């Protein structure tokens, strides 16, 4: 029987459950198919960097398939119609795919399954996107967790018990019938999304190489140092694997397998703590997937619904200053310029910039959520939403509204010498460390000495943090008081 492998967020040959099951059940008679979904191409969250990463990863996947006797079929349109047409053209008897859990994916996949089965085409789906699916981790009351720490304990206990699916390898041979209609893989620019950012190397090979490098306990600033170095943005101390996990050029199971090997291979407590801390990031990923699957309304509003009543100011000029990295707060601006240049941002800076937008500029967190989704190659609806709601104090494990990041103190703590700031704000390159996070404190003479004119070369702060902190507290307290009434 010929089987269609419907490629989605699993752009790889290794450790791919739907692919391996389809090869086994079809005897290698496989139709790998990716459908460019017009609904997703038109979505307000679609950005050039992520689309580029997707398309170039598809290009690599096609090359890898051809070395095994297959090739990738690219169709464009509505997924149900395209899959039905391909099944009829090729005489395929089944469609296999790996499950996704976003609200749109669940609706789309339900429609595909219903209409294909009505047409006599079998449909099978598989766990692949997460270590634990949204229904897998439950509390003692058989409910779903909305707080991370108890979720993590149960998640980790099941991992230690060996219940998770380990790595699976890749098929050696795939036979795709010749002559089937396909389209050339376009570029992002050809689809109307010109790329302006420098995106890291896409594709499965790059993802696997990054994982090997990060999991190498003999390297400094790798997984063994993650717990102590992950908050220092000037260091290359994080994995940079988020785009690969977002689009499935790397399997979560492969990441967990590599991290567990690093964790178990050493008696050094710091290295074990580093590996375990990074494994915790995989658990956070699953946690937010679960939250979105069971509470889909979070894509439209606050998890804690009372906070939908927050009276955001949403000043357009302040929002633009934040987006372009011109707020006058160096650690915020450096983070935003990293995002705009590289389609990626260090996680500590994601927290700092998100707190600044919501608590200092008093802008709706959804404006930041959408901007991140458009700019990030790794933009993921579940994780991005969860992170923004945490920073805004509206989510599950939310940062309490009265804890507000001081952007100057954050910069001084995590970039004390200003190495990161100076990398992305070259106009501050000549400043000594004592001024790099507070350039507005320079006297006129000092500005001349260091070649920096505040207000011309670099902006003065667009808001006063102390004043805005009090405004933010008043804003949140008004809603909090109503919630308690």
N, C-alpha and C positions, 0 to 999 in steps of 0.2 A: 504494500500500500504506500502510495506517495503521501507524504506529510508536509504541510507548510509549517515552517518555524517562523512565527511572527516575531520579528525582532523589534524590541522597544527600548527599554532602559537596561539592556544587557548586550552591549556591543562588544562581545568577546567570544572566543571559542573555549577557553579554559573555565572549568568550574561553573558550567552553565546547565542548570537542571533541565530546562525545556529542550535545549538543543540535544543533550545526551540522550534523553528519553526518546526524542523524535528519531534520532539516528538508530537507536536500538530497535524501536518498534517498526521502522520503515525499512530496515536492512540497508540504510544509507541513502534511500531514495528521498531526498530532501529538497524542499524549496525554501531557502532562506529569503524572507521578504520583509522589507521595511516600507511602511506607508507614511509619506509626508502628509501629515494630518492638517488640513486647511484650518480647522478650528484652533489648533495650537499655533500655527504660523500667524494667525491674526490676533492671538491673545495679547492683552496689554502687558503681560509679564515677559513676553519673549524678547530676548536681547541678542545682539550680534555675536557676542563672545561665546555664549552657550551654544548658539546655532552653529557657529564655526567649529567648535569642539565636537559637536554631534556629527556634522557632515564629514569632517576630516577623519573621525573615528570610523564612520561608515566606509570611507574610502580604504582605510587600512583593513577593515574587516573583509571587504570584498577581495583584496589582495590575498589575505590569509586563506579565505575560502578557495580561491583559485589554485593555491598550492596543494589543496586536498581534493581537487576534482570538482569543486562546486563554484558558485558565484552568487552574488547578491542581486536579487530582484528589487528594483526600486519602483514603487508606484506612488502616485500623488492623488489625494482625494479623500473621500470619506471612507474610513477603515472597513466598515461592514461591506460596502459595495465593492471595494477593491479586493478584499479577501474572497468574497463570493465569486467574482469574475475570475480570479486566478485559479481558484479551486476547479471551476468548470473548464477553464482552458487546459489545465494540466491533468484533470481527472484525479485530483487529490481527494483523499477520503477523510482527512483530519487536519485540524489546526492546533498546534501546541504553542503555548506562550507562558512567560513568567508573570506572576501576578504583580499588580501595582495597586495602591490603596488611596490615591487622591480621589476627591469627589468626582472629578471629571473622568478619571480612569475607570472607576467603578461603574459609572453610568455607561461609558463606551463599551467596556468589556461585557457588561450584561447584555447590551444590545447585540454585540457580535455573537455571543454564545447563543442567544435566543434565535436569531435569524439564520445562522449557519446550521444549527440543529434542525430547524424546520425544513431546511433544504437537504437534510440527510447527511450533513458533514459533522463528524464528531469534533468536539472541542474539549481539550484538556489544558488545565493551567497548573502551575507549580510554584512552590515557595523558592524564592531566589533573592529578592530585593533586600530582605532583612535577615538578621540572625534568628530573631523570633518575630513571627507575624503578629498583627494587632490583637488577635484573640488568644495568643499563647500564654501570656504572662498575666495571671490573675491573682487577686488577693485571697485571703482565707475566706472572705465572704463571697467569693466567686464573682467579684466585680473587677472593673478595670482601674488600674492605678491612675491617679491624677497628680501624684507627688513622686518626684524622681527617686529619692533615696530608697524607699521600700521597693520600688520597682527594680532598682539596680540590684538590691540584695537578692531578690528572687531570680533575676536575670543571670547574675553571676553564679548563683548556686546551681542553676541548671547547666550552665556552661561547664562548671567544675565537675558536674556529674556526667559529662560527656554526652548530653542529649542532643547537641546541635549537629547539623550536617557538615561533615568535613569537606575538604577540597576533593575535586572529582577528576581532574585532568581534562584533556581535550580529545575529540574524535580524531582518528588518524585518516579516515577517508570519508568523503561526502560525494554523493553522485547527484548532481542536479541536471535534469533533462535539458538539452540544448534547445535553442529556438524560441524560448518564451519571451514575450515582450517585456522590456524593462526600459527605464529612463536613465540617462547619465546622472551621476551624482552632482548636483549643482554646488556652487559656492554660496556662502551667506550673502555676498553682495548681489549675486544673481537673483536671490529671493527678496531683495530689497532691504538687506541689513548690512551695509558696508561696515567693515571691521576697522575700528580705530584704536583698539587695545592690543597689547602684546600678550597673547594667550599662551600658556604653557603647552608643551607638546601633547597633542591628543593621542588617543589610540591605546590598544591593549598592551603593546610592547613597552610603551613609556610608563604605563601604570604599574606593570609588573616590575620594571627596573626601579621605579621610585620606592615601591614596597620593599624590595630587597635591600636597597640602600638604607632606608629608614629603620628596618628591623635588625640591622647589623649591630650587635652589641659592642663590637670592637671600635666603632666610630664614636667620636665625640659629637654631642648635640644630636644624637639619634634617639631611638626609643628609650634607652636606658636613662637618658637625661631629661625625658619629656616632663616629668613632674616638677622639676626645678627650673627648667629653661623655657617652658612653653609660653610664659607670659612676657618674654623679652623680645619685642618685635625686631630688634636689630640682629638677632641671631637667626640662623637657618636651622631652627630647632623643632619645627613641626613637619608633618609628613607631606603636605601639599597634595594629598590624595583626594581631597573633596570633589574636584571635578570628575575624577575617575569613578568614584562611588556614585555620584549623581547620575551619570549616564551609563554606568555599568561596564566600563572598560576594565574594571577590576571587581571581583566578587567580594562582598562582605565576608564570606566564609574564608576566603584566602587571606584577608586582613587579620581575622581572628586567629587563624591557624599560625600565621607568622608571629603575631604578638604573643600567643601562648607559648610558642617555642622559645622566644626570647625570655619570657617570664620564667619558664621552667629550667632554662639552661644556666642560670646563675644563682649563686647564693648571696650576691651583693644586694643588700636591702634597698639601696638607692636605685639600682637598675631594675629590680623587681617592682619597686614603686612606680618607676617610669613606665614600664610595660603595662602595669595594671591601670595606671591613669589613662593611658591611651586606649586600652580596652574599654574604659568607661565612656570614651567618646563614641564608640560603636553602640554602646547601650543608650546614650543620649539620642543617637540617631533613631534607634528602634522606638524609643519612648515617644519622640515627636511624631513618628509615623503612626503610632497607636493613637495618640491624641487626635491627629487629623482624621483618622479613619472613623473614630467613634464620636467626634465632635466637629463635624465638617463646617459648622457655622463659624469656626475661628478664622476662616479665610475672609470673612466679611466683617467680623467684629471681635470684641474682647472675649476671651475665655470666661473671665469673670464679668458677666453681662452688665453689671451695674456701671462698669467703667466706660460703657458706650456713651454715657452721659457727660463725659469730660468735655468741657468747653474749650477745645484747642483754639489757639490764635491763628495758626497756619499763615503766618506772614510770608508772602511770596518772595520778598527780597532776602529774608533770612534763610528760607529754604534753598534759594539759589546759592547763597554764600556757603551753605553747608555742602551742597552737591559739588561745588567747584573747588572746595578746599580753600576758602577765603574768609574764614570766620575770625581770624586773629588769634585763635588758640592753636599753637603749633602741633600738638599731638593729634588733635582732631583733623586738622588740615592735611597733615602727612598721611593719616589713614585714608582720607577720602581721595587724595591724589594717588595713593597706591592702588586703590580700587579702580579709579578711572584709567590708570595706565596699564594695569596688569590683569584686570577682571578677577581679582582675588584680593582679600584683605585678611591680615592676621587676626585671629579670634579675639585677642585682648582689645584690639582696635575696633572690632565690630561692636563690642560692648561699650567702649568709650564713645564712639560716634553715635551709637543709637541712644545712649543716655543723654548725650548732648542735644540731639535733635528734639527729644521728647521733653526733657526736664529743663534745659536751658533756653531752647528756642520755642518751646511750647507748641510744637508741631505734632500733628496726629502721627502715631507710629506707623499707620498704614501707608503714609507718603514715603517713609523711609523703607518700609518693606518692599514696596513696588520698585523704588529706585535700585535697591540692592538686587532684586530679581532681574532687572534689566541689565545691570552691569556685571554681575557675577557669572563666571563660567560654571560655577558650582551651585548656582541658585536653585534651591530645592523648596517646594512649597511648604513641606512639613517643618524642616529644620529652620528655614528662614523665618517662618511665622512664629515658631516657638522661641527663637532667639529674640525677635523684636518684642514679643509680648512679655518675655522675661525682663528685658531692659525697661520697658514702659510700665512695668508693675501691674499689667492687666492679665497675665497668663497663669499657668499652672504653678510651677515652682518660681513664681514671679519674685524678682527683687522687690522687697517692700517699697512702697512709694516714697517713704521718708528716707530711704537710702539713695542719695543722689551723687553720682560720680563728680568729683571736682576735677575738671580736665587738666588743670595745672598740676595738681598733686599726682594725678595718674601719670602724667608725662615724667615728672621728677622721679617717681618710684620705678617705673618700668623702662625708662630711657634716660637714665640720670645724666649721661654725658651728651645726650642729644644726637647719638650716632644715627638713629633711625630718622629723626626729624630732619637732620641735615641732608640725608640721602634724598628725601622727597621735597624738601624746601631749600633749594640751593641758595636762596636769597638770605638764609640765616647761617650759611656755612662759616662765617667769620666770628660768630658770637661765642663767647666763653660759656661754659656749662651753666653758670649761675644765671645767665640771661636767656638761654635758649628756649625755655618754656614760659618766660615772661618778658618778651622783647619790648612790651609797652613800658617797661620800667626804665628803659635806657634814657639817659638825659640827652639833650640835644648834642652835647659834645661827644658823648659816647656813640651816638648814632653816626656822627661824622667819622669817628675813629674806626668804627667797624663797617662803614660803607653801607648803612641801612637806614633809610628814611621811613619811619612808621607812618602809614597813611598813603605812601606812594609805592615803595618797594614791597612792603608787606602791610596788610591792613591792621588797624587798631581793633581790639575786640569788638565784635558786633553787639554784644550784650555784656552786662556786668554779672558775673556768675553768682555773686552773693545775693544780689537783688532778685535774679531770676529763680534762684533756689527758693527764696521765700514765696515768690509767686506760684511756683510749681507746688509747693507744699499746700498753699491755700487752695489751689485748684483741686488737688487730689483730696484734701480734707473735706471739701464741700460735698464731693461725691461719696466719700467714705462715711460721712455723717448721715447722709440720706440712706445709705445701704444699711447702717446700723439701726436706723429709726424703725 
